[in-house]
Amino acid sequence: MKKKSFVEINGADSPRLKNNNNSNNINNLNTQNTIKRGGKLPDQIYFDFNNFKKRITLNQPLPLPTLQKQTIKLNIGVERPISGRSDINSFGSANEDADCQALFLSDECLRDSISILGRRDWCTSQLISQFCWNIGNINGRKNFAYINEEFFLDVKADKPVAQVSQATLNKILANNYCFFAVNDSNVHWLGMLVNRSARHVTVYDPLQKFTYIGLAEKLMVYLQKIGVLSAGKYSLELDVNFLAQEDDYSCGIYLCNFIYCIFNNRMDLVFRMKHHVSNFRSQIKKVFGQILEGKPTDFN
């Protein structure tokens, strides 16, 4: 029996089902280039470093640093091209991104993440970031942008555009497809892919539940409010074309898989069998160990 792959919702219309059959080989993952690390870490990166060390010791999900806002003005409700896109990366300016990478790829942070992966525990924000920078290829697909989970704090708080990171606004405007990582109150990871031109959002929930459709709707309303999504009717979709999460700790591994598949344009590599999840976790752990030892990475 074929599994229905997508559930699409348009406003108050009844769900429409579409079939989408893809082959899968989780062993055909591409190797990414290793990020260079080393040198002296800064004492502060927009937050208290001592507090950061205390929190990673507790193995709690970490918010990414609050990025400094640029001074470029944004006209609310008006979409415009952004020049100098080479400076717009997944977490802020080039310097801020480099500082964050240096911190999260320190020996201490890598050992912490390797320990989490070995225990089959909840994935922290630092682990997700480490994956994105070294394996996820988040800057490698044209017209696609990765927005980290910090942005959803603004969505939930309904912050005015003046209080939103200008680098994030620029990045959204510079790309048609934006993948938003979502950390739901430190209990669940999921992702949402927004197609701005089509005003459409696909929810990638490891549990494949309709619980987060309301949050996806809130995201679309907020994007229109802050002027990075054109006004008009939008549609929401729950992707169920993968093996649903069966435990209570692998949602972060699922998020990493979604990121890898989307930014490498390999949706055929989503999890289809239970051992795919454990294999993917083991491969991440292996790559982090290779980075720690200064060896070339081999993600396959």
Stockholm file with secondary structure:
# STOCKHOLM 1.0

chainA/1-300         MKKKSFVEINGADSPRLKNNNNSNNINNLNTQNTIKRGGKLPDQIYFDFNNFKKRITLNQPLPLPTLQKQTIKLNIGVERPISGRSDINSFGSANEDADCQALFLSDECLRDSISILGRRDWCTSQLISQFCWNIGNINGRKNFAYINEEFFLDVKADKPVAQVSQATLNKILANNYCFFAVNDSNVHWLGMLVNRSARHVTVYDPLQKFTYIGLAEKLMVYLQKIGVLSAGKYSLELDVNFLAQEDDYSCGIYLCNFIYCIFNNRMDLVFRMKHHVSNFRSQIKKVFGQILEGKPTDFN
#=GR chainA/1-300 SS CCCCCEEEECTTSCCEEECCCCCCCTTCCCCCCCCCCCSCCCSCSSSCHHHHHHHHHTTCCCCCCCCCCCCCCCCTTCCCCCSCGGGCCSSSSHHHHHHHHHHHTSHHHHHHHHHHHHHTCCCCHHHHHHHHHHTSCTTSSTTEEEECTTHHHHHHHTCCGGGSCHHHHHHHHTCSEEEEEEEETTTEEEEEEEETTTTEEEEECTTCCGGGHHHHHHHHHHHHHTTSSCSSCCEEEEECCSCCCCSSSCHHHHHHHHHHHHHTTCGGGSCCSHHHHHHHHHHHHHHHHHHHTTCCCCCC
#=GC SS_cons         CCCCCEEEECTTSCCEEECCCCCCCTTCCCCCCCCCCCSCCCSCSSSCHHHHHHHHHTTCCCCCCCCCCCCCCCCTTCCCCCSCGGGCCSSSSHHHHHHHHHHHTSHHHHHHHHHHHHHTCCCCHHHHHHHHHHTSCTTSSTTEEEECTTHHHHHHHTCCGGGSCHHHHHHHHTCSEEEEEEEETTTEEEEEEEETTTTEEEEECTTCCGGGHHHHHHHHHHHHHTTSSCSSCCEEEEECCSCCCCSSSCHHHHHHHHHHHHHTTCGGGSCCSHHHHHHHHHHHHHHHHHHHTTCCCCCC
//
